[in-house]
Amino acid sequence: MLAAAPAVAFGIAACSDDDNNDNGNKPVEYTDMWGDVLRGDNMTLQFYPDHFAYYWEYTFDAEKNPDLGLVIEGEFPDSRFLSYNVYDDDEQTSYCERGFSLMDVDIVPDEGSVNPFLTSAAGSRKYTIHILPTDAPASVSNGKKNIVWFDADVKKVCTILRYYIPENGIQGGVGMPVIKGLDLKTGKLVATPEREMSGLRGDMQLPAAAFSSTPNLLFFRAPFAFAYPNGPAEYCYTRNVLEPENVMVFNFKAPSYPKNVGEFATADMRYWSVCVGNSDTYTPLAISDYQTKIDADGFANYILADKNAPDYANVKAVAEAAGYNILEWNGQEWGDGVMVLYRNMVFADDYPHSLRKLDPVGPGVNPMENPAKYICVLGLGQWGATGKKISAADFIAANGKIQLRQPQAN
């Protein structure tokens, strides 16, 4: 079902003659290790990806390659966010308690280099990361600055590199990181094992009747313990059916986000976005934080409407005049089942409206048993997303002035 991902020229360098390898005098070459880029914006990647993220994946078979780790040598890109996550590819997640995720500000640069996610100082931007099993000998792991772990019993080890909102091209103005094999018995670099096909490039099927039509858009914290979750991210979601004669309106009080590196420490969070996926788990639509219109009271107001509907032109005109962020759905192409995901990434330590105040809602959980514990608007107030589905005719008649939440006391 997936279309072919576009090819990318990676610019991977070979190691030099003095690299620590076990191949005599002949240097080991490390080339073409990453799979073709997977983009959240072109309907080639399932699992509800972020529209503004670029994903690269490298997977190797740990059963065929026992006593093997990886060394990744790269340069920090120009991007809003960078992370490495390592997964059990068969399970599409990680249960490793030693740290399966490493984000940009936690990556220690190489000696003589700088981390541009921590400073605006000029200089080399090189880093080195080790991907190691939890039973790696101390002789190999000791003294390593950047380690991402995987459980020793994992059969297929999947490493995913994410860039959000890269600048100077999708690679953030740098070459792709070089991946090298590491012999855990000798501590020497060896040829990188053959790349295996990852489940990330497969098809994901949701259970039948997973989307139902309801008038209220209740948002819940997502469980997402599978589907290759991004360690630093949290999500809330609402799932519904969008009929052509109806529209969905929703809002939340918008968190602040950084305009530059100097604001990383003071913004509410590093990044947020609203993405809309379909029942096949692709993401056709999205609006990122920097693209979002925010009203005088600090709210981001959205409308989701089917562009094929008879009244769509009038709906769009009213929505534009009322200052909505417009999400233009194409039900004929994408179906009528919609998943709205409000993604929050890297909260400030003191952010008082974190989604982590809520319990996630997944299979077997009834949020109505304790609504304040599960429903975003009840647990987070103005900062909790909420909305409703109404007819396009009613939206037009009201000139877009739809009451979504109780007035707040002064």
C-alpha positions, 0 to 999 in steps of 0.5 A, a space after each residue: 500500500 505504501 508508495 515508493 519513498 523518494 531517493 535521497 543523496 546521502 553523502 556518506 563518507 568512508 572511514 580512513 585508513 587509521 580507523 580502528 577496524 579488524 580488516 587488516 590494512 584495508 579500510 572498512 567502507 560505510 555507505 548507503 546505510 539509511 533507508 530512503 527518507 520517509 516524510 510525514 507530508 507525502 502519504 508514504 508513511 503510516 502510523 500517523 506521522 507528523 506532517 513536518 517531520 522527516 524520518 530515516 531508519 536503519 534496521 539490522 538483525 541482531 540474531 544474525 549479528 550477535 555481539 554487535 553494537 553500532 557507532 553513529 557519527 554525524 553532525 547536528 543539523 539546522 532543525 527545530 528538533 532532532 532525536 534518535 530512538 531505538 526500537 524492537 522492530 517486531 514489537 514497534 516499540 521499546 521496553 528498554 528502561 536504560 534509555 531508548 531515546 536520545 534528543 538533541 540537547 542531551 547529545 554531548 558533542 565531540 571534543 572541539 565541537 559544539 551542540 547548536 541546540 544548546 548554544 549559538 556559538 560557532 564551531 564544528 557540530 560533530 557528535 558520536 552516538 553508540 547503540 548498545 545492547 543492555 548486556 554490552 560489556 563495561 569495557 565497551 560502554 564505559 566512558 561513552 558520552 552518548 548511548 542509546 540502549 536496546 534490550 539484549 533479547 531484541 531480534 531486529 534493532 530499528 534505529 530511527 532518526 527524526 528531524 522536525 522542521 529542518 532548514 537548508 534542505 530536508 537534511 538540515 544542511 548536513 550530510 547523513 550520519 555514518 553508521 558503523 558496526 561495533 564488535 562488542 567482544 573486541 571493541 573494534 569497528 567492523 563493517 555495518 551489517 546488512 540493512 533489513 526491511 523494517 515494519 515501519 515501511 509496512 501496512 498498519 490496519 486498524 480494527 473495523 468500526 474504529 471510527 464512529 460519528 459523535 457530536 462532541 469532540 472529546 480529546 484524550 491523551 493517547 497511549 501510543 506505546 506502539 507504532 514507533 513512539 517518539 520518546 520526547 513527545 505526547 499526544 492527545 487525540 479525538 477520533 470521529 467521522 466527518 460527513 460532508 454536510 458537517 464541520 468540526 470546530 475545536 480549540 485550545 489555549 496555545 503554548 509558546 514555542 521557541 523562535 530561536 535557540 535562545 528561547 529553548 529554555 523559556 518556551 512552554 515546549 519545543 514544538 507543537 502541531 495539529 495533524 489530521 490522519 485518516 483511517 489508514 493512519 496516513 497524515 494528509 493535513 497539518 498545521 504547525 505552531 509557527 503557522 497557527 493563527 492565535 486569537 486575542 485571548 490566546 486560543 488557536 481555533 480550528 475548523 475541519 471541513 470537507 472541500 467537496 461539500 456543497 457549502 464548502 466555499 461559504 464555510 471557508 469564507 466564514 472561517 477565514 473572516 472569523 480567524 480560524 485555522 482551516 484544515 481542508 479535508 478531501 473525503 473522496 480521496 481520504 475517506 470520512 474517518 478522521 483522527 485529529 492529533 494535537 502533538 506536544 513535544 519537550 515540555 518545559 520542566 515547570 509547564 503547568 498544563 502538561 498532557 502527562 497530568 492525564 491518564 492515557 485512553 487506550 483499549 479497555 479504558 472507559 474515560 467516563 468512569 473518571 472524566 477529569 482524569 482522562 478528558 483533556 478539557 476537564 483535566 487541563 482547562 483552557 489548555 485542553 483541546 475540545 470541540 464539537 461537530 455541527 452542520 455547515 449550515 449552522 456554522 455559516 448562520 452563526 458567522 463562525 461564532 461557536 461556543 466551545 467551552 464555558 466562559 472563564 471567570 475573571 
